[in-house]
Amino acid sequence: QLQLVESGGGLVQPGGSLRLSCAASGFTLDDYAIGWFRQAPGKERQGVSCMSSSDDTTYYAASVKGRFTISRDNAKNTMYLQMNSLKPEDTAVYYCAAGRYCSGYVCYVPPSKGSWGQGTQVTVSS
């Protein structure tokens, strides 16, 4: 069974940094496009970043480009989101995902052909 378990969320001051981790089990992450999404209170879930499975090309939403970095460690079967220069508007529940391909910065995750993490809270506040 495909599982993704997230960790690394928490409270951070504006301008600070945080790294989210997402460990995969039951499948090999390198075979999938990987992505990060976030959902703030009262807003719909939106894509943050995506990395393709074919050539590791990366894509970022304009709101995070230059501040966030998506990566994967195949030896650990784990994906990451490094978040720098955090802003209060980055506050949200963050979700990792493994899917088929990147549609820009949005990872396509078919219901029966991909996996979602459980979500981890990131709060940026002084």
Disulfide bonds with the S-S distance in Angstrom:
Cys22-Cys96 1.95
Cys50-Cys102 1.95
